[in-house]
Amino acid sequence: MTLFTKEGCEKCEYVKRTIDLEHLGVREQQLNGENYQALAELAYYGLVEKAQKTLPILVTEDNQVVVHAGRIKSYLQRQARA
C-alpha cells in the first residue's frame, strides 16, 4: 500500500501519527517538487488532479483509492485487525 502525503499537511500527519504504517506495510510517498518518483507514481494511478484537491490519499494493494484522513484511518484499522 502507498500513502501519498505532503509536508505540512495536518490530515497527513494525523494519519501518520495514529496508525503504525510500517507495521501494516504502508509505504509513504511524500509529494514535493523534488520527489519525482512520487509524482510519477501519482500520475500512474491517475491521481494528480485528486491530489491537488485533497491529501492524504491511500492506494491499497488491490489498487483501490481511499481519500480523506478518517476513511484512511478506518481502512487501515480494519486491515490491522484482519
PyMOL Python script that loads the backbone (N, CA, C, O; Angstrom):
from pymol import cmd

cmd.read_pdbstr("""\
ATOM      1  N   MET A   1       0.846  -1.174   0.000  1.00  0.00           N
ATOM      2  CA  MET A   1       0.000   0.000   0.000  1.00  0.00           C
ATOM      3  C   MET A   1       0.892   1.238   0.000  1.00  0.00           C
ATOM      4  O   MET A   1       2.007   1.226   0.521  1.00  0.00           O
ATOM      5  N   THR A   2       0.378   2.283  -0.587  1.00  0.00           N
ATOM      6  CA  THR A   2       1.112   3.538  -0.668  1.00  0.00           C
ATOM      7  C   THR A   2       0.244   4.673  -0.150  1.00  0.00           C
ATOM      8  O   THR A   2      -0.917   4.809  -0.534  1.00  0.00           O
ATOM      9  N   LEU A   3       0.820   5.481   0.724  1.00  0.00           N
ATOM     10  CA  LEU A   3       0.146   6.656   1.260  1.00  0.00           C
ATOM     11  C   LEU A   3       0.831   7.891   0.700  1.00  0.00           C
ATOM     12  O   LEU A   3       2.010   8.133   0.960  1.00  0.00           O
ATOM     13  N   PHE A   4       0.083   8.667  -0.067  1.00  0.00           N
ATOM     14  CA  PHE A   4       0.608   9.915  -0.614  1.00  0.00           C
ATOM     15  C   PHE A   4       0.320  11.033   0.376  1.00  0.00           C
ATOM     16  O   PHE A   4      -0.819  11.229   0.800  1.00  0.00           O
ATOM     17  N   THR A   5       1.368  11.762   0.737  1.00  0.00           N
ATOM     18  CA  THR A   5       1.260  12.844   1.711  1.00  0.00           C
ATOM     19  C   THR A   5       2.041  14.051   1.210  1.00  0.00           C
ATOM     20  O   THR A   5       2.700  14.001   0.171  1.00  0.00           O
ATOM     21  N   LYS A   6       1.950  15.140   1.977  1.00  0.00           N
ATOM     22  CA  LYS A   6       2.837  16.272   1.720  1.00  0.00           C
ATOM     23  C   LYS A   6       3.210  16.889   3.057  1.00  0.00           C
ATOM     24  O   LYS A   6       2.463  16.796   4.031  1.00  0.00           O
ATOM     25  N   GLU A   7       4.350  17.506   3.088  1.00  0.00           N
ATOM     26  CA  GLU A   7       4.841  18.141   4.300  1.00  0.00           C
ATOM     27  C   GLU A   7       3.916  19.285   4.697  1.00  0.00           C
ATOM     28  O   GLU A   7       3.458  20.055   3.852  1.00  0.00           O
ATOM     29  N   GLY A   8       3.653  19.382   5.989  1.00  0.00           N
ATOM     30  CA  GLY A   8       2.808  20.459   6.490  1.00  0.00           C
ATOM     31  C   GLY A   8       1.317  20.179   6.407  1.00  0.00           C
ATOM     32  O   GLY A   8       0.514  21.037   6.772  1.00  0.00           O
ATOM     33  N   CYS A   9       0.935  19.027   5.948  1.00  0.00           N
ATOM     34  CA  CYS A   9      -0.480  18.647   5.828  1.00  0.00           C
ATOM     35  C   CYS A   9      -0.934  18.053   7.165  1.00  0.00           C
ATOM     36  O   CYS A   9      -0.470  16.984   7.561  1.00  0.00           O
ATOM     37  N   GLU A  10      -1.834  18.742   7.851  1.00  0.00           N
ATOM     38  CA  GLU A  10      -2.301  18.283   9.161  1.00  0.00           C
ATOM     39  C   GLU A  10      -2.992  16.930   9.083  1.00  0.00           C
ATOM     40  O   GLU A  10      -2.800  16.082   9.954  1.00  0.00           O
ATOM     41  N   LYS A  11      -3.792  16.725   8.050  1.00  0.00           N
ATOM     42  CA  LYS A  11      -4.502  15.448   7.899  1.00  0.00           C
ATOM     43  C   LYS A  11      -3.529  14.308   7.628  1.00  0.00           C
ATOM     44  O   LYS A  11      -3.717  13.192   8.110  1.00  0.00           O
ATOM     45  N   CYS A  12      -2.492  14.596   6.855  1.00  0.00           N
ATOM     46  CA  CYS A  12      -1.461  13.587   6.585  1.00  0.00           C
ATOM     47  C   CYS A  12      -0.748  13.218   7.885  1.00  0.00           C
ATOM     48  O   CYS A  12      -0.538  12.040   8.173  1.00  0.00           O
ATOM     49  N   GLU A  13      -0.384  14.218   8.655  1.00  0.00           N
ATOM     50  CA  GLU A  13       0.301  13.992   9.931  1.00  0.00           C
ATOM     51  C   GLU A  13      -0.583  13.217  10.893  1.00  0.00           C
ATOM     52  O   GLU A  13      -0.088  12.369  11.635  1.00  0.00           O
ATOM     53  N   TYR A  14      -1.873  13.491  10.895  1.00  0.00           N
ATOM     54  CA  TYR A  14      -2.821  12.774  11.747  1.00  0.00           C
ATOM     55  C   TYR A  14      -2.790  11.283  11.449  1.00  0.00           C
ATOM     56  O   TYR A  14      -2.710  10.466  12.366  1.00  0.00           O
ATOM     57  N   VAL A  15      -2.852  10.928  10.183  1.00  0.00           N
ATOM     58  CA  VAL A  15      -2.833   9.511   9.806  1.00  0.00           C
ATOM     59  C   VAL A  15      -1.506   8.889  10.216  1.00  0.00           C
ATOM     60  O   VAL A  15      -1.487   7.798  10.787  1.00  0.00           O
ATOM     61  N   LYS A  16      -0.415   9.556   9.939  1.00  0.00           N
ATOM     62  CA  LYS A  16       0.903   9.005  10.265  1.00  0.00           C
ATOM     63  C   LYS A  16       1.098   8.877  11.769  1.00  0.00           C
ATOM     64  O   LYS A  16       1.787   7.965  12.226  1.00  0.00           O
ATOM     65  N   ARG A  17       0.511   9.762  12.532  1.00  0.00           N
ATOM     66  CA  ARG A  17       0.656   9.781  13.983  1.00  0.00           C
ATOM     67  C   ARG A  17      -0.213   8.708  14.656  1.00  0.00           C
ATOM     68  O   ARG A  17       0.161   8.186  15.706  1.00  0.00           O
ATOM     69  N   THR A  18      -1.345   8.383  14.072  1.00  0.00           N
ATOM     70  CA  THR A  18      -2.298   7.498  14.734  1.00  0.00           C
ATOM     71  C   THR A  18      -2.283   6.048  14.236  1.00  0.00           C
ATOM     72  O   THR A  18      -2.910   5.180  14.844  1.00  0.00           O
ATOM     73  N   ILE A  19      -1.585   5.789  13.157  1.00  0.00           N
ATOM     74  CA  ILE A  19      -1.527   4.433  12.584  1.00  0.00           C
ATOM     75  C   ILE A  19      -0.061   4.030  12.428  1.00  0.00           C
ATOM     76  O   ILE A  19       0.764   4.831  11.989  1.00  0.00           O
ATOM     77  N   ASP A  20       0.258   2.798  12.785  1.00  0.00           N
ATOM     78  CA  ASP A  20       1.610   2.275  12.597  1.00  0.00           C
ATOM     79  C   ASP A  20       1.738   1.811  11.142  1.00  0.00           C
ATOM     80  O   ASP A  20       1.505   0.647  10.817  1.00  0.00           O
ATOM     81  N   LEU A  21       2.110   2.744  10.294  1.00  0.00           N
ATOM     82  CA  LEU A  21       2.180   2.466   8.856  1.00  0.00           C
ATOM     83  C   LEU A  21       3.177   1.370   8.536  1.00  0.00           C
ATOM     84  O   LEU A  21       2.908   0.499   7.708  1.00  0.00           O
ATOM     85  N   GLU A  22       4.323   1.410   9.187  1.00  0.00           N
ATOM     86  CA  GLU A  22       5.366   0.417   8.910  1.00  0.00           C
ATOM     87  C   GLU A  22       4.871  -0.989   9.232  1.00  0.00           C
ATOM     88  O   GLU A  22       5.122  -1.923   8.471  1.00  0.00           O
ATOM     89  N   HIS A  23       4.182  -1.143  10.334  1.00  0.00           N
ATOM     90  CA  HIS A  23       3.656  -2.452  10.735  1.00  0.00           C
ATOM     91  C   HIS A  23       2.694  -3.010   9.683  1.00  0.00           C
ATOM     92  O   HIS A  23       2.654  -4.218   9.446  1.00  0.00           O
ATOM     93  N   LEU A  24       1.928  -2.128   9.063  1.00  0.00           N
ATOM     94  CA  LEU A  24       0.964  -2.549   8.043  1.00  0.00           C
ATOM     95  C   LEU A  24       1.566  -2.638   6.647  1.00  0.00           C
ATOM     96  O   LEU A  24       0.876  -3.006   5.696  1.00  0.00           O
ATOM     97  N   GLY A  25       2.831  -2.308   6.519  1.00  0.00           N
ATOM     98  CA  GLY A  25       3.487  -2.373   5.210  1.00  0.00           C
ATOM     99  C   GLY A  25       3.106  -1.234   4.289  1.00  0.00           C
ATOM    100  O   GLY A  25       3.158  -1.373   3.067  1.00  0.00           O
ATOM    101  N   VAL A  26       2.720  -0.098   4.873  1.00  0.00           N
ATOM    102  CA  VAL A  26       2.338   1.069   4.071  1.00  0.00           C
ATOM    103  C   VAL A  26       3.592   1.885   3.787  1.00  0.00           C
ATOM    104  O   VAL A  26       4.348   2.237   4.694  1.00  0.00           O
ATOM    105  N   ARG A  27       3.790   2.170   2.529  1.00  0.00           N
ATOM    106  CA  ARG A  27       4.933   2.971   2.092  1.00  0.00           C
ATOM    107  C   ARG A  27       4.455   4.399   1.878  1.00  0.00           C
ATOM    108  O   ARG A  27       3.485   4.634   1.158  1.00  0.00           O
ATOM    109  N   GLU A  28       5.134   5.348   2.503  1.00  0.00           N
ATOM    110  CA  GLU A  28       4.761   6.748   2.328  1.00  0.00           C
ATOM    111  C   GLU A  28       5.510   7.340   1.140  1.00  0.00           C
ATOM    112  O   GLU A  28       6.713   7.137   0.980  1.00  0.00           O
ATOM    113  N   GLN A  29       4.782   8.067   0.322  1.00  0.00           N
ATOM    114  CA  GLN A  29       5.370   8.842  -0.765  1.00  0.00           C
ATOM    115  C   GLN A  29       5.006  10.298  -0.499  1.00  0.00           C
ATOM    116  O   GLN A  29       3.852  10.702  -0.638  1.00  0.00           O
ATOM    117  N   GLN A  30       6.011  11.074  -0.115  1.00  0.00           N
ATOM    118  CA  GLN A  30       5.769  12.483   0.169  1.00  0.00           C
ATOM    119  C   GLN A  30       5.893  13.285  -1.127  1.00  0.00           C
ATOM    120  O   GLN A  30       6.912  13.238  -1.817  1.00  0.00           O
ATOM    121  N   LEU A  31       4.837  14.013  -1.430  1.00  0.00           N
ATOM    122  CA  LEU A  31       4.800  14.810  -2.653  1.00  0.00           C
ATOM    123  C   LEU A  31       5.463  16.156  -2.403  1.00  0.00           C
ATOM    124  O   LEU A  31       5.072  16.913  -1.514  1.00  0.00           O
ATOM    125  N   ASN A  32       6.461  16.424  -3.203  1.00  0.00           N
ATOM    126  CA  ASN A  32       7.122  17.729  -3.192  1.00  0.00           C
ATOM    127  C   ASN A  32       7.791  17.907  -4.549  1.00  0.00           C
ATOM    128  O   ASN A  32       7.767  16.997  -5.377  1.00  0.00           O
ATOM    129  N   GLY A  33       8.365  19.031  -4.772  1.00  0.00           N
ATOM    130  CA  GLY A  33       8.963  19.321  -6.069  1.00  0.00           C
ATOM    131  C   GLY A  33      10.177  18.492  -6.408  1.00  0.00           C
ATOM    132  O   GLY A  33      10.633  18.509  -7.552  1.00  0.00           O
ATOM    133  N   GLU A  34      10.721  17.756  -5.429  1.00  0.00           N
ATOM    134  CA  GLU A  34      11.953  17.004  -5.665  1.00  0.00           C
ATOM    135  C   GLU A  34      11.747  15.493  -5.735  1.00  0.00           C
ATOM    136  O   GLU A  34      12.633  14.775  -6.197  1.00  0.00           O
ATOM    137  N   ASN A  35      10.610  15.007  -5.291  1.00  0.00           N
ATOM    138  CA  ASN A  35      10.365  13.567  -5.284  1.00  0.00           C
ATOM    139  C   ASN A  35       9.640  13.177  -6.569  1.00  0.00           C
ATOM    140  O   ASN A  35       8.421  13.009  -6.590  1.00  0.00           O
ATOM    141  N   TYR A  36      10.414  13.039  -7.630  1.00  0.00           N
ATOM    142  CA  TYR A  36       9.844  12.752  -8.940  1.00  0.00           C
ATOM    143  C   TYR A  36       9.227  11.366  -9.007  1.00  0.00           C
ATOM    144  O   TYR A  36       8.271  11.148  -9.752  1.00  0.00           O
ATOM    145  N   GLN A  37       9.762  10.425  -8.236  1.00  0.00           N
ATOM    146  CA  GLN A  37       9.188   9.081  -8.207  1.00  0.00           C
ATOM    147  C   GLN A  37       7.767   9.127  -7.661  1.00  0.00           C
ATOM    148  O   GLN A  37       6.879   8.459  -8.189  1.00  0.00           O
ATOM    149  N   ALA A  38       7.546   9.909  -6.607  1.00  0.00           N
ATOM    150  CA  ALA A  38       6.204  10.031  -6.029  1.00  0.00           C
ATOM    151  C   ALA A  38       5.249  10.659  -7.034  1.00  0.00           C
ATOM    152  O   ALA A  38       4.112  10.208  -7.171  1.00  0.00           O
ATOM    153  N   LEU A  39       5.691  11.680  -7.729  1.00  0.00           N
ATOM    154  CA  LEU A  39       4.851  12.334  -8.728  1.00  0.00           C
ATOM    155  C   LEU A  39       4.525  11.385  -9.879  1.00  0.00           C
ATOM    156  O   LEU A  39       3.397  11.360 -10.371  1.00  0.00           O
ATOM    157  N   ALA A  40       5.511  10.611 -10.302  1.00  0.00           N
ATOM    158  CA  ALA A  40       5.289   9.646 -11.388  1.00  0.00           C
ATOM    159  C   ALA A  40       4.298   8.563 -10.949  1.00  0.00           C
ATOM    160  O   ALA A  40       3.427   8.160 -11.720  1.00  0.00           O
ATOM    161  N   GLU A  41       4.437   8.105  -9.720  1.00  0.00           N
ATOM    162  CA  GLU A  41       3.523   7.080  -9.218  1.00  0.00           C
ATOM    163  C   GLU A  41       2.103   7.633  -9.089  1.00  0.00           C
ATOM    164  O   GLU A  41       1.130   6.946  -9.401  1.00  0.00           O
ATOM    165  N   LEU A  42       1.996   8.860  -8.633  1.00  0.00           N
ATOM    166  CA  LEU A  42       0.695   9.515  -8.529  1.00  0.00           C
ATOM    167  C   LEU A  42       0.041   9.608  -9.908  1.00  0.00           C
ATOM    168  O   LEU A  42      -1.154   9.346 -10.053  1.00  0.00           O
ATOM    169  N   ALA A  43       0.822   9.978 -10.911  1.00  0.00           N
ATOM    170  CA  ALA A  43       0.318  10.064 -12.285  1.00  0.00           C
ATOM    171  C   ALA A  43      -0.073   8.683 -12.811  1.00  0.00           C
ATOM    172  O   ALA A  43      -1.077   8.548 -13.511  1.00  0.00           O
ATOM    173  N   TYR A  44       0.708   7.667 -12.480  1.00  0.00           N
ATOM    174  CA  TYR A  44       0.410   6.297 -12.905  1.00  0.00           C
ATOM    175  C   TYR A  44      -0.988   5.880 -12.448  1.00  0.00           C
ATOM    176  O   TYR A  44      -1.724   5.240 -13.199  1.00  0.00           O
ATOM    177  N   TYR A  45      -1.348   6.238 -11.235  1.00  0.00           N
ATOM    178  CA  TYR A  45      -2.660   5.897 -10.693  1.00  0.00           C
ATOM    179  C   TYR A  45      -3.749   6.882 -11.118  1.00  0.00           C
ATOM    180  O   TYR A  45      -4.913   6.707 -10.759  1.00  0.00           O
ATOM    181  N   GLY A  46      -3.383   7.910 -11.876  1.00  0.00           N
ATOM    182  CA  GLY A  46      -4.363   8.887 -12.335  1.00  0.00           C
ATOM    183  C   GLY A  46      -4.888   9.779 -11.222  1.00  0.00           C
ATOM    184  O   GLY A  46      -6.050  10.185 -11.238  1.00  0.00           O
ATOM    185  N   LEU A  47      -4.030  10.084 -10.257  1.00  0.00           N
ATOM    186  CA  LEU A  47      -4.465  10.800  -9.066  1.00  0.00           C
ATOM    187  C   LEU A  47      -3.903  12.213  -8.932  1.00  0.00           C
ATOM    188  O   LEU A  47      -4.028  12.820  -7.869  1.00  0.00           O
ATOM    189  N   VAL A  48      -3.298  12.739  -9.969  1.00  0.00           N
ATOM    190  CA  VAL A  48      -2.690  14.069  -9.873  1.00  0.00           C
ATOM    191  C   VAL A  48      -3.741  15.123  -9.546  1.00  0.00           C
ATOM    192  O   VAL A  48      -3.551  15.926  -8.633  1.00  0.00           O
ATOM    193  N   GLU A  49      -4.835  15.124 -10.276  1.00  0.00           N
ATOM    194  CA  GLU A  49      -5.882  16.116 -10.050  1.00  0.00           C
ATOM    195  C   GLU A  49      -6.491  15.967  -8.652  1.00  0.00           C
ATOM    196  O   GLU A  49      -6.742  16.961  -7.970  1.00  0.00           O
ATOM    197  N   LYS A  50      -6.723  14.738  -8.238  1.00  0.00           N
ATOM    198  CA  LYS A  50      -7.284  14.490  -6.906  1.00  0.00           C
ATOM    199  C   LYS A  50      -6.323  14.980  -5.819  1.00  0.00           C
ATOM    200  O   LYS A  50      -6.759  15.554  -4.821  1.00  0.00           O
ATOM    201  N   ALA A  51      -5.026  14.759  -6.008  1.00  0.00           N
ATOM    202  CA  ALA A  51      -4.034  15.175  -5.017  1.00  0.00           C
ATOM    203  C   ALA A  51      -3.932  16.694  -4.923  1.00  0.00           C
ATOM    204  O   ALA A  51      -3.551  17.225  -3.880  1.00  0.00           O
ATOM    205  N   GLN A  52      -4.268  17.393  -5.996  1.00  0.00           N
ATOM    206  CA  GLN A  52      -4.266  18.854  -5.957  1.00  0.00           C
ATOM    207  C   GLN A  52      -5.399  19.377  -5.093  1.00  0.00           C
ATOM    208  O   GLN A  52      -5.354  20.510  -4.613  1.00  0.00           O
ATOM    209  N   LYS A  53      -6.425  18.541  -4.895  1.00  0.00           N
ATOM    210  CA  LYS A  53      -7.595  18.953  -4.115  1.00  0.00           C
ATOM    211  C   LYS A  53      -7.553  18.455  -2.679  1.00  0.00           C
ATOM    212  O   LYS A  53      -7.986  19.155  -1.764  1.00  0.00           O
ATOM    213  N   THR A  54      -7.034  17.247  -2.478  1.00  0.00           N
ATOM    214  CA  THR A  54      -7.069  16.664  -1.139  1.00  0.00           C
ATOM    215  C   THR A  54      -5.943  15.663  -0.924  1.00  0.00           C
ATOM    216  O   THR A  54      -5.575  14.918  -1.832  1.00  0.00           O
ATOM    217  N   LEU A  55      -5.418  15.657   0.252  1.00  0.00           N
ATOM    218  CA  LEU A  55      -4.449  14.673   0.719  1.00  0.00           C
ATOM    219  C   LEU A  55      -4.788  14.390   2.169  1.00  0.00           C
ATOM    220  O   LEU A  55      -5.388  15.241   2.826  1.00  0.00           O
ATOM    221  N   PRO A  56      -4.439  13.260   2.678  1.00  0.00           N
ATOM    222  CA  PRO A  56      -3.689  12.158   2.090  1.00  0.00           C
ATOM    223  C   PRO A  56      -4.551  11.287   1.185  1.00  0.00           C
ATOM    224  O   PRO A  56      -5.781  11.343   1.208  1.00  0.00           O
ATOM    225  N   ILE A  57      -3.860  10.486   0.395  1.00  0.00           N
ATOM    226  CA  ILE A  57      -4.500   9.508  -0.479  1.00  0.00           C
ATOM    227  C   ILE A  57      -3.794   8.175  -0.256  1.00  0.00           C
ATOM    228  O   ILE A  57      -2.565   8.095  -0.280  1.00  0.00           O
ATOM    229  N   LEU A  58      -4.586   7.142  -0.041  1.00  0.00           N
ATOM    230  CA  LEU A  58      -4.046   5.795   0.121  1.00  0.00           C
ATOM    231  C   LEU A  58      -4.415   4.968  -1.102  1.00  0.00           C
ATOM    232  O   LEU A  58      -5.572   4.956  -1.524  1.00  0.00           O
ATOM    233  N   VAL A  59      -3.430   4.277  -1.670  1.00  0.00           N
ATOM    234  CA  VAL A  59      -3.679   3.301  -2.734  1.00  0.00           C
ATOM    235  C   VAL A  59      -3.419   1.940  -2.121  1.00  0.00           C
ATOM    236  O   VAL A  59      -2.313   1.661  -1.657  1.00  0.00           O
ATOM    237  N   THR A  60      -4.441   1.090  -2.118  1.00  0.00           N
ATOM    238  CA  THR A  60      -4.351  -0.213  -1.477  1.00  0.00           C
ATOM    239  C   THR A  60      -3.639  -1.219  -2.380  1.00  0.00           C
ATOM    240  O   THR A  60      -3.307  -0.929  -3.530  1.00  0.00           O
ATOM    241  N   GLU A  61      -3.415  -2.405  -1.826  1.00  0.00           N
ATOM    242  CA  GLU A  61      -2.728  -3.453  -2.581  1.00  0.00           C
ATOM    243  C   GLU A  61      -3.491  -3.873  -3.829  1.00  0.00           C
ATOM    244  O   GLU A  61      -2.891  -4.310  -4.811  1.00  0.00           O
ATOM    245  N   ASP A  62      -4.818  -3.741  -3.792  1.00  0.00           N
ATOM    246  CA  ASP A  62      -5.610  -4.087  -4.977  1.00  0.00           C
ATOM    247  C   ASP A  62      -6.025  -2.839  -5.761  1.00  0.00           C
ATOM    248  O   ASP A  62      -7.024  -2.850  -6.479  1.00  0.00           O
ATOM    249  N   ASN A  63      -5.243  -1.765  -5.614  1.00  0.00           N
ATOM    250  CA  ASN A  63      -5.382  -0.506  -6.360  1.00  0.00           C
ATOM    251  C   ASN A  63      -6.675   0.253  -6.093  1.00  0.00           C
ATOM    252  O   ASN A  63      -7.108   1.048  -6.927  1.00  0.00           O
ATOM    253  N   GLN A  64      -7.293   0.022  -4.949  1.00  0.00           N
ATOM    254  CA  GLN A  64      -8.406   0.866  -4.533  1.00  0.00           C
ATOM    255  C   GLN A  64      -7.827   2.178  -4.027  1.00  0.00           C
ATOM    256  O   GLN A  64      -6.723   2.215  -3.483  1.00  0.00           O
ATOM    257  N   VAL A  65      -8.578   3.248  -4.212  1.00  0.00           N
ATOM    258  CA  VAL A  65      -8.138   4.563  -3.754  1.00  0.00           C
ATOM    259  C   VAL A  65      -9.019   4.977  -2.585  1.00  0.00           C
ATOM    260  O   VAL A  65     -10.245   4.995  -2.689  1.00  0.00           O
ATOM    261  N   VAL A  66      -8.371   5.312  -1.466  1.00  0.00           N
ATOM    262  CA  VAL A  66      -9.075   5.771  -0.276  1.00  0.00           C
ATOM    263  C   VAL A  66      -8.581   7.186   0.010  1.00  0.00           C
ATOM    264  O   VAL A  66      -7.381   7.425   0.144  1.00  0.00           O
ATOM    265  N   VAL A  67      -9.527   8.120   0.102  1.00  0.00           N
ATOM    266  CA  VAL A  67      -9.171   9.510   0.383  1.00  0.00           C
ATOM    267  C   VAL A  67      -9.800   9.955   1.698  1.00  0.00           C
ATOM    268  O   VAL A  67     -10.741   9.339   2.197  1.00  0.00           O
ATOM    269  N   HIS A  68      -9.270  11.013   2.231  1.00  0.00           N
ATOM    270  CA  HIS A  68      -9.698  11.629   3.486  1.00  0.00           C
ATOM    271  C   HIS A  68      -9.113  10.861   4.678  1.00  0.00           C
ATOM    272  O   HIS A  68      -9.172   9.633   4.734  1.00  0.00           O
ATOM    273  N   ALA A  69      -8.558  11.600   5.608  1.00  0.00           N
ATOM    274  CA  ALA A  69      -7.836  11.030   6.738  1.00  0.00           C
ATOM    275  C   ALA A  69      -8.674  10.045   7.540  1.00  0.00           C
ATOM    276  O   ALA A  69      -8.186   8.970   7.886  1.00  0.00           O
ATOM    277  N   GLY A  70      -9.911  10.381   7.841  1.00  0.00           N
ATOM    278  CA  GLY A  70     -10.763   9.493   8.629  1.00  0.00           C
ATOM    279  C   GLY A  70     -11.029   8.173   7.945  1.00  0.00           C
ATOM    280  O   GLY A  70     -10.998   7.121   8.583  1.00  0.00           O
ATOM    281  N   ARG A  71     -11.291   8.218   6.657  1.00  0.00           N
ATOM    282  CA  ARG A  71     -11.543   6.986   5.893  1.00  0.00           C
ATOM    283  C   ARG A  71     -10.280   6.136   5.794  1.00  0.00           C
ATOM    284  O   ARG A  71     -10.334   4.910   5.890  1.00  0.00           O
ATOM    285  N   ILE A  72      -9.147   6.803   5.600  1.00  0.00           N
ATOM    286  CA  ILE A  72      -7.877   6.079   5.524  1.00  0.00           C
ATOM    287  C   ILE A  72      -7.589   5.412   6.860  1.00  0.00           C
ATOM    288  O   ILE A  72      -7.203   4.244   6.902  1.00  0.00           O
ATOM    289  N   LYS A  73      -7.773   6.144   7.944  1.00  0.00           N
ATOM    290  CA  LYS A  73      -7.529   5.573   9.268  1.00  0.00           C
ATOM    291  C   LYS A  73      -8.445   4.371   9.503  1.00  0.00           C
ATOM    292  O   LYS A  73      -7.979   3.334   9.974  1.00  0.00           O
ATOM    293  N   SER A  74      -9.725   4.487   9.190  1.00  0.00           N
ATOM    294  CA  SER A  74     -10.666   3.376   9.365  1.00  0.00           C
ATOM    295  C   SER A  74     -10.258   2.161   8.531  1.00  0.00           C
ATOM    296  O   SER A  74     -10.280   1.028   9.013  1.00  0.00           O
ATOM    297  N   TYR A  75      -9.887   2.410   7.282  1.00  0.00           N
ATOM    298  CA  TYR A  75      -9.470   1.320   6.402  1.00  0.00           C
ATOM    299  C   TYR A  75      -8.254   0.598   6.980  1.00  0.00           C
ATOM    300  O   TYR A  75      -8.223  -0.631   7.040  1.00  0.00           O
ATOM    301  N   LEU A  76      -7.256   1.370   7.405  1.00  0.00           N
ATOM    302  CA  LEU A  76      -6.035   0.775   7.924  1.00  0.00           C
ATOM    303  C   LEU A  76      -6.274   0.063   9.254  1.00  0.00           C
ATOM    304  O   LEU A  76      -5.636  -0.953   9.529  1.00  0.00           O
ATOM    305  N   GLN A  77      -7.168   0.571  10.070  1.00  0.00           N
ATOM    306  CA  GLN A  77      -7.503  -0.117  11.312  1.00  0.00           C
ATOM    307  C   GLN A  77      -8.155  -1.472  11.021  1.00  0.00           C
ATOM    308  O   GLN A  77      -7.876  -2.459  11.702  1.00  0.00           O
ATOM    309  N   ARG A  78      -9.011  -1.513  10.022  1.00  0.00           N
ATOM    310  CA  ARG A  78      -9.617  -2.794   9.624  1.00  0.00           C
ATOM    311  C   ARG A  78      -8.554  -3.762   9.131  1.00  0.00           C
ATOM    312  O   ARG A  78      -8.616  -4.956   9.424  1.00  0.00           O
ATOM    313  N   GLN A  79      -7.591  -3.261   8.394  1.00  0.00           N
ATOM    314  CA  GLN A  79      -6.506  -4.118   7.893  1.00  0.00           C
ATOM    315  C   GLN A  79      -5.672  -4.663   9.047  1.00  0.00           C
ATOM    316  O   GLN A  79      -5.216  -5.806   9.002  1.00  0.00           O
ATOM    317  N   ALA A  80      -5.473  -3.854  10.074  1.00  0.00           N
ATOM    318  CA  ALA A  80      -4.673  -4.272  11.219  1.00  0.00           C
ATOM    319  C   ALA A  80      -5.362  -5.395  11.986  1.00  0.00           C
ATOM    320  O   ALA A  80      -4.697  -6.257  12.561  1.00  0.00           O
ATOM    321  N   ARG A  81      -6.693  -5.386  11.994  1.00  0.00           N
ATOM    322  CA  ARG A  81      -7.456  -6.415  12.699  1.00  0.00           C
ATOM    323  C   ARG A  81      -7.585  -7.695  11.885  1.00  0.00           C
ATOM    324  O   ARG A  81      -7.840  -8.765  12.437  1.00  0.00           O
ATOM    325  N   ALA A  82      -7.408  -7.586  10.582  1.00  0.00           N
ATOM    326  CA  ALA A  82      -7.605  -8.760   9.701  1.00  0.00           C
ATOM    327  C   ALA A  82      -6.475  -9.763   9.828  1.00  0.00           C
ATOM    328  O   ALA A  82      -6.489 -10.797   9.159  1.00  0.00           O
TER     329      ALA A  82
END
""", "prot")
cmd.dss("prot")
cmd.show_as("cartoon", "prot")
cmd.util.cbc("prot")
cmd.orient("prot")
